[in-house]
Amino acid sequence: MSDAAGADESDGGSTADTGPMRRSVEVEYWVIDEDGRLTEPGGLVDASAGVEREFVEPLLEIKTTPCESTAELREELFDRMGRVLRRADELGKGLVPLATPLYDGEIPDLGSERARIQDRVVGDRFEYVRHCAGTHVHVEQLSGREIDQLNVLTALDPAIALVNSSPYFGHEPLAAGARTSLYRWMAYEHLPRQGKLWPYADDTEEWAKRLERRYEAFVTEGVVAGCDRDAVEACFTPESAAWTPVKLRAEFETVEWRSADAALPSQVVRLADELVRIVERLEDAELRVGGEPAGVEDETVVLPTFKTVRNLVEEAVRDGLASDAVGSYLERMGFDVDAYEPLSAELRGSGALTEAEARQMRIDYADRLDGDVRRRGRARSDQAVGRD
C-alpha cells in the first residue's frame, strides 16, 4: 500500500499545542468501466489535487491535506471526490468503495522496483496484497504524548468493524473483514511482524528499535530472495518497510491509523472524526494501560491489555459488528456504533458470486458512492440557499 501521507500538499505541523489536532485521510477506490470491469484510472488522476495512482493498475487513491476540523476535512474530501466523479462520468468510469475488488484472478501492478522487491520477498502471497483497498487516517502528533497516541490508536484497532466493506476474496466469501484477513494474516504469514498489529510501546526509543529490527529482517529476506541489497535499501526505509496497521510517521509528524477498509466518503469522515475526538482526550486525560474496565472517561482513558485488543480484532475481522463483544467495547471507547452501517454486512449473505454478479455488484456500489457524494453536494447547496 502507498506510504505517501495526506500532508504532501502542506506542512503537517509538529504539535497540537497551539490549535486543533489536525487530521487527514487517504482512501483507495477500485476503478471500473461501464460494464463493471476493473480498469486503469487514466484521466481520473488529473481530475483534482490529491489524486494518485496506487501500486496496482485498477486502484486510485484520493487524499486530503491536514485539516483542523471535521467540517474542513469533509469539505475537502467531498470536493475532491466530486471532481473525480465528474471526470469519471465523462470517461465512462466509476469508483467502487469496497475493500476487495470481487475479482477472481490476478491483479496486475504497475511494475515498480519497490513492488518487484516485495513480490520476491513475500512470494506468491503478495497477490493477496494486490486485492486490498484501504483507508488511512493521519492524526497530528501531540508533543510529549506521541506514544500515548500510538497506544490509543492501537487499542482502537477493533474499530475496523465499523467500516468493514467486503467479505470477499475473489468471488468467494472469506470473513466480515476480508481485506484485514488477506493483508495482515495471509500475505505476511512468514513475515508476521511486518504486517500484523504490534503491541503497545513504552516510548519512542522502543518504537525506533522495533522499526530498525523489522527493516533489517526485511532487507535480509530480500537478499535471501535474490534481490540486490543496495536496491532494497534504496527502495525502503525502516519506516516504509513495516506494514503494521498503526505507525508513528516521523516524516509527516503524524500517527497513522492504517487499519480501516476503503468505504463510502461519509463513513470515512465519520470514522476519522471519532478517532480524532478520542485521541484528543489525551490533552486532558490520564492514560492507563491494562486496566479494567477499558473505556474513555472524563479524566481517564483506560486501555485493555494487548491480548484483549488482539482477540477483539479477530472477532471484528470474523464477525464485524455482529460480535456483541466488539460492539460494546467500541461503545465504551467512545464510538457511536449505531451510526455505522458497514457495507460488508450487506454482502455477507450473497454467497459465492458469478463473474456477471461480481461486475453488477461493482456497478451497484459505484452508484452508492456516487450517491453518497451527490447527497453531500445537495446538502451544501441547501445550506447556501438558507444563508441567502
Phi, psi and omega in degrees: 000160183291141175257007178282128182269164180291354181277016185292339186257355175201164181296130184288346180083167184241332180214169175253018186292331188253010181178191180299153177285113185285155182215152175215163180227155170229127180226138184253141180226143174284140180257132179233161173267186185293341179266004179084010178273144176298142181209169178284152181295328181055234185290354178296332183297331183265007186285337185200161167295154176077017181246130184218157169290148168264185189280348174252154191300315187268022185243135181236140178247134176239127185230159176250167169278168175298129184240148185270352181208164176296321180299318179293318179298314180299315181300314184289316181298314182290328176296315181291320176299317180299319179297318180294318182291326176295320176293322178298321176301319181294326186263000181070039181237168176215162178246130185253121184271042180249147186288339175231157189274000183056036186246123184265070181179180180283143176258117181288145175258180186275359175079025179288159177297322179300313179294323180298319180294314178301321180298319179291318185288313185279332179081206183302333182290348178294341176299330177299320181296326181293348180258019187241131173234127187229181176236133175244134176245124176258131178241130181301136179291138177262117187306125179086349181238020185301316181290325175299318177299314179302316182291322177297314181293331173296315179294337180270006181303326177299349177294355171306331182297335183290333183228024170309127187236359176204130175267005191254142159243116190065229180260004185250138176293142183237307182193166177303322177245075185299319182301315181298318178298315180296311191286312187276320192255320185274317183292316186255037184302320181266001172228058191300328182285348177284325190244345183276169175291131180270152177297167175306151178249151181276325182197175183291332178294317177297320178299316180297321179294322177299313180301317182295320179295317180293324179294313180299320179295320180293316179299317179299316178298323178296316179295317178299325181280000176100010178275152175286130183302317181297323179293319179296314182291334177286330184269339187228148172242169176305324181286323186269354181265004176243131183249027177299146189292339180232126189221143164281127180250099181297323184299322184252000181055047178230166163255126186255124176256103189259018194281326196280156172288161162302145184203177176298145181306321180297324178291320179298315181294317179299314181296315179300319180300314183289322176301313182295318181299322178291315180294326179299338179299338180294342177295333184236347189250153173279144177254128174238134182250132177087012180273168177224138354279148177290147178163172179254121179240182185299317186241001185217139169247117184250121179260143176286174173298157179295327177300319178296317178301313182299319178294320179293324177298316179299321177291322179297324178287316185286313190241347182062217181286357172292344176278117178297324181297317179294313182299314181292323177297314181295325175298315180297329181277357172111007180270144172272083189299323183294344181281352184257142175229084184301134181297328182300325181295331178289334188260348190294335180270005186282339181072192179296146183254147165277168178297320179296320178294321179296317179297318180293323179294321176299316179298314182300317183280335169296321176295323177298316179296316179301316179295323178300316180287319180296322177298321178296320179296319178293322179297320179295320179297319179296321178294322179295318178297320180297326179289330179293000000 
